[in-house]
């Protein structure tokens, strides 16, 4: 359905893509992956016609309806929420709005008016044969978390996260033949992401999606398009299939020729965990069979480097970690947290989950004593040294100093080599360490915050949405680091693979103010919830 012929893309003297030839077929859903800056979004914009300055051809049959997830959350401020979704089918939107005007002001004695109404009616029947556009729009909006009571409100009344949900509803509503999605899970909670996965699995046309959510990619895509070496290589399978084939197996082969048995055992253990993580037994067995048939020489290892994230506690904790007692908190008349009581034992690793707006970030800020609760107490153990990753790193990582200077500002006595080595492990080379803090991207700020936490050496890590802005390799590395960490963790995230990689306790905050405290992995929690046990 989409053909790419001899594509070449340059930025000045830099060649981004060279001689790309691809055929993207119907009934296939492609995950577009690559390191930050490799050109994923540029390629997607070329496919959907937003970038036209390139060599080669992009061919999409004119009969195919194309859907592109919008990125401008403020483009429809004067539309009602329902109309913003209807605008996803502009032909139908225009016909309906013109009909409304004619019915309100038209002269029905005029044959031209009646003829035009008939033409518009034909368009409406062609685009909406069942006359159920309003019902379908209401349903999809409710599925993304916008209640029916708001559907006739203006888009300007929504916060930015909900505006993005409306844009998602807008692109899905017309059921396009070709679907281009750039980070569709942004601002979505776990429940809405699960719904989106079900929707996209039923997509019968062609789809290309960029996402840093590994669970989402594994659930949705049938093929991987890997942007690397100025090429885009296709791989049949999920992200995990590609990752093991292109990275882990190649590393295993290297270690097989070396006398590093311990490293080899650790790598093999990682492969087992990575293969089975958040996947059912049948999937793991199928994946193993596929891996057994792979010819390693046919797979060119990725040029990407994985960050080396290692959290080491400087202090051994005692018998007491953290006690939260009867926490209540309100913003004006809006009660967010009600009677929250938890005791965290040493070495527990907790995933704090729940829909957007239930108070997860508020609870972390109370735990870190950034805000005082309306009532209740927080008690840290005497041996605890916590380290905090806030949701908005931009509020903390600022100034005009270098990356090195910013980290050293927290401890002027810190060894210079230790700081530089830490930055190097997070993929900041010597020259990049001299960059100004003000110039770095959101993903680089997140890697800086992780560097800070590694240097702090806390024994209790508190993280609020740490995977935002990180690429897939960094998220995998973070999951491994939290898994191997000897200490406590509380982490808020909507990334299910990240949570399942380390958590041994799940706390779910619910909209009605209640909560669930579950001892076990995220996968075990999800299975228990699906069976109605919690």
N, C-alpha and C positions, 0 to 999 in steps of 0.2 A: 504493500500500500504506500510505502515511502521508499523512494530510491535516491541514494546519494552517489553521484558520479564525479570522480576526479576532483574532489573538494580540496582546495588549498586555502588556508587562512593565515594571513600575516598581520602582525602589529609592528610596523616599522621594519626593522631588520630581523625581528624575532618571528620564526615560523611556528605557529601554533598547531596547525594540522597540515599534513603533506599527503596528497594523493589518497584521499579517503574514498573507498568504494564500499557501499553497504546496501543491502536490500532488507528493509524492515517489513516483516510479513504480518498479515491478518492473524488474529488469535495468538499473537505473541506479545508479551509484556516485558519491555527491556529496562533494566536498571542501569543508569548511566553513572559510572563511578570514576574516580580519579582523585589525585591529590588536589588540595586547595591551589588554585591558580593554573591547573592543567588545561582548563578550557571547557568544563562541563556545561556551565550556563551559556557560554558563547555558542557552543554547538547546538544547544537546545533552541537558542534564539535564531540561529541560522535555519534550523529545521522549520520553525514556525513563521519565518519571514520577517522577524523583527530586526535582523541584521541582513543586509543585502550586499555588503562590500566583501565579496569573496570570489574565488575562481571555482569553476565547476558548476554542477547543476543539482538542484533539489527538486524531485518530481513527486508531486502528490496529485492523483487524479482529481479533476474538478468536482466530480460527483461526490467525493468524500467530504463529510462534514468534519471540520477540524476544531478541536477545543483546546484552549491554552489557559492555564491557571494564571489569573491576573496577579500582579505583585503590588499594584498601587491601591492601597487600602482606602484611600480618600477620593477615589475617582467617582463615587456615586453618592456623595453626601446629600444631595437634594432628592434622591430617589427614596421611595419606601423600600423596606427590606425585601418585600415580595417582588416588587418591580425590578430591583437590582438582580434578583435571580432570574426573572423572566427575560431580562436583557441578554442573558446567555444565548437565547435564541432570538437574535435581533429582528429577523424577518417576522416572527410571530409577534414580538413586542411592538414593532412598528404598526402592524396590521391591527392589533387590538387597540392601541392608543388612537389610531386614526378613526376606527369604528366608534370609540367612545366620544370623540369630538363631533363626529357626524350625527350621532344619536342625540347629542346635547344641543347642537346648533344648526343641523342641516335642514334644508328645505325639501321635504319628501314629495313635493309636487314636481320637483325637477328630476327628469329622467336621468340626467348625468349623475346626480347624487345617488340614485338607486342603483345605477350601473356600477358605480364605484363601490357601493356597499356589497354588491354581489361579488365583485372581484376580491374584495377583502375577505369575504366569507370563504371563498375558494382557498385563499392562502391559509386561513385559520384551520380549515379542514385538512389541508395537506400537512400542516405542521403539527396539528393537535387533533387527530382523527376522533378521539374519544371525548373531546371537550372537557378534559380533566386537568388542564394545566395548573389551575389554582390548587386543586387537591394534591397534585404531585409536588408542587412547590412547597406547600405547607408541610408535607411529609418529610421532604429532604431537609428543610430548615429545622424541624424538630429533631431529626436524626443528628444534626451537627450541634444541637444544644441551644437553638433559638426558639423559645416557647411561642405558641400561637398568639398569645396576647401581645406580642411585639411585632408581628409580621407587617402591620400597617404603619409602624413607626418609621421615622426617617433614619437613613443610614448614619447620619450625623449623631444620633443618640447612642450609638454603640461604641464600646472601647475598641482599641486596635485589634485585640485578639479575636473579638467577635466579628469585626469587619472581615478579617481573613476567612473566617468560617463561611461567611456569606459568599465571598469570592469562590470558595471551594464548591459551595452549592450551585453557584452560577455556572461553573464549567461542567459539572456533572449532570445538571438537569436536562440539557438537550440530548444526552447520550451520543456524543460525537463518535464518528468512525475512527478518527485519529486523535489521540489524547496526549498532550504534552504537559507534564506536571513538574514544577520546580519546588522542592521541599513542601509537599502538601501536608505533612504532619506537624508543621510549625504551629504552635499555640493550641494544639489539640491535646485533650487528656486521653488516658489509656482507653477508656470506653469508646470515645469517638474514633480513635485510631482503629480499633477493632472493627467498628462499623464500616469505616472507609476501606479496610482490607477486604471485607466481604463484598462491598460494592465493586471494587476494582477486579477482584477475582472473576466476576461475572462479565467483565468488559470483553466484548466479542471482536472488537477491532484491533488496532495497533496502539500500543501505549509506550511512551518513553518517560521515565520518571527519575528525578534526582532526589536522593534522600540520604541522610546520615543515620537513619533508624534501621539498624541491621535486622531486627525482627520484622519490621514492615517489608523490607526488601525480600527477605526469605519467604514471607507469606504471599507476596504479590507477584514477583517477577518470575518469568520463565527463562530469561536470557540476561546475560551481563554484557554491557558495552564498556570496555575498559579503556579510558583515555590515558595513554602513556606512550613515551617515545615518539611524540608527534603523530601517533597513529591511534585508531580506534579499533580495538580487536574484539570480536564477538566470542562469547563463551556460552555454551548451553548449560543452564543450571542456575541455582540460587547464588546469592552472595557468598554464603559459607562454602559452597562447592568451589567457587572461583578462588576464594581466599586460601583454602587448603591447597588447592592445585598450584596456585601461582606463588605462594609464599611458604607455607609450612612444609610441604613435601620437598621443595627445593632446599630448605634449611636442613631437613632430615638427611637428604642426600649428602650435603656438605659434612654434616656431623658423622655420617657413616664412614667417612674416610679419615676421621680424626679420632684420637684417643681421648674422647671426652664423654665417657659413659654417663656421668651425672647429668650433663647438659642434654644428652640424648634422651635419657629417661624423663627429664622434665619436659622436653619438647613433645615426646610421645604422650605424656600425660595431658599436656595441653591439647593435643590433637583429639584425644578421646573426649575431653571435656567440651572442646569447641564443637565437635561433631554432634554430640548428643544434647548440648545445651539448648533448652527450650524447643526441642524437637522430639517427636514421638519415636518409639522404637523402630517402626517400619521405615521412617525417614532415615534414621541413623543407619539401618541395615542397607537400604538402597544406596545411600551415600558411600558406604564402605565398598560396595560392589563397584560403583562408578570409579572410585579412587583406585581400586585394584587394577582396573583396565587402563588407567592413564599411562601414557608414554611421557615421561618427564622431559625428555629432550624436545618434545613438541611444544612445551609450555615455557615461554620466556618469562623468567622471574620479573616481578615488578621492579621498576626503578625507584619506587617510593621507599622512604625510610620510616620505620615505626619509631615513635618516641619511646624512650626508656623511662617509665614512671616507676619509682620505688619509694614507698613510704616506710621509714624506719623510725620507730618510737625511741626517743632518747631516754625515756624514763619508764621503768616497769610499773604498771599500775597495781594498786592494792586490791582489796576485796570490794571496794565501793566505787561505782562508776558515776551514775546519774540518777537522781530521783526527781520526778515531776509530780506535784501533788495538787489536785483540785484546780487546775488552771482554767480560768474563764477569761475571755477577752471580747470586747465589743468596740466597734467603730461607730460612735454615736448610738443610734438605736439598733444598729445591725450587730447582732450577737454572732461572732464567728466561731469561737471555741467554747465548749461547754463541758465542765467537769472532767478535764483531761488528767488522768493519773497513770503514770508509767514508772516502772523501775527498770533501769538498764543494767544488766549484769556485765562484768568484764568480758571482753572478747565477743560480745554480741554485735552483729552487723545488721542494721535495720534499714529496710526500704520504707520510706514514708510516702504513701500514695493517696490518691483521691482526685475527684473532679476539680477543675479550675475553680477557684474562689472559695474553697472550703476551709482555708486557713493554714495550709502547709508551710508557706513561707513565713507567715505570722508566728507559727509555733517555733520555727527554727530561730527567728529573731528573739523570741522570748527565751529560748534555751541559751542563746548566746548573749543574753542580757543587753541586747540592743534596744529593746523596748520593754517596758514593765507591763505585766498582765493586769487586767482589771482586778483579778484576785487570784490567789494561789501562790505556790512557792516552787523555786528551782533550787536544787541542792546538788552541787558537784562534789565528787569524792576528793579527799585531800591530796591524792597523788595524781589527779587528772590534769593534763595539759592539753587543752583543746586547740584545734586548728580549723579555720572556717573558710569555706568557699561560698561567697554570697552570690545571689542570682545575677545581679547587675555589676559585673566587674568594672564597668566604665566609671562607676562612682568612686572606685578606689584606685584604679590604675590610671593615673593622670599626672600631668606635669610635663616639663620639657627636658628632663634628664634622660640618660641612656637606660636601656634595660638593666644593665649591670648596676648603675647608680640606684635605680628604683629598688632593686632587691637588697642592696647593701644598706639602704636607708633604714631597714628594719633591724639591722644589727651591724654597727660600724666595725665591730671587732671580728666579724666573720672572715675566714680565710678567703683571699681573693680567688685562689685556684678552685675552691669548693663551689663558689658562686658561678664561676665560668663553666665548670664541669656540669653543674646542674642545668644551666642554660643550654649547654651542648646536648645534654640528654633529651631536652625538649625541642631539639632541632633548630636551635639558634646557633649558627656558626659564629666564629670570631668577629667577622665584619658585621653581622646582624645584631650582635650584642651591643654595638655602638649606636644603633638606631635610637631615635627619640621615641619615648613612650607614647607621645601624642600621635605619632604617625602609624601605629600598629593597628591591625585589624581586630575584629571581635574574637576570631579564633586564636590569634596570637596573644590576646589579653587573657584568654582562658588558660593557655599554656603557661603564661607568666604566673597566673594565680596558682597553678599546680606546682610550678617551680618554688614559689614562696612556701607552699605547704610542705614540700619535700625538705626544704631547708629548716623549717620550724621544728620538725621532728616530734609533732604532737602524738599523744597516745589515744586521742579521741578525735576523729575526723567528722566534721559536720559539713555537708555539701548540699547546695541548693541548685539544682539543674546544671550540674557540671558539664554535661555532654552538649549543651547548646553551643553552636559554632565550631565544635570539634569535628574533624573528619573521621571517617569510619575506623581508620587505623589507630587514631588516638583514643577513640572510645573503647576499642578492643584492649588497648594497652592499659587504659584506666581500669577497666573491669578486672584485668589480671592483677594489677597493683592492689586493688581493694581486696581481692581474694587472698592474696599472699600477705596482706598487712596483719601484723600481730598487735591488735588493739581494737577499739570500738569504732563503729561507723554508723552515722545516720545520714541517709542520702535521699533527697527528693529528686525524682526523675520520672519522665514518661517513657523512657527507653527501656523496654522490657528485657532485652538481651543484657543490657548493663546491669539491671537489678538482679536478674537471675544468675549472673556470673559470680556474685559475692554474697547476697543477702541470705541470712539464716532466720530472719524474723521480718514479718510484714505487718505494718500498721496502716490501716486504711481509714482515713477520715471520710465521713459521709455527709451529704447535704443536710440531713435532718439533725445533725449534731452528734449522732452516735458514732462509734468507731469499732473496728475489728482489730484484735490483736492476735496474730497468727504466728505460731512457731513453725518455721519451715521455709523452703525456698519460694521464689515467686511462682515458679511453675506448679509447685504443689498447692500454693494458695489459689491459683487460677483454676486448677482442676477441682479443688474443693468447692470453690464458688460456683463453677459450672454444674456441679452435682447438687447444689442447694444445701451444702453442709454448713455454710457460713453466710 
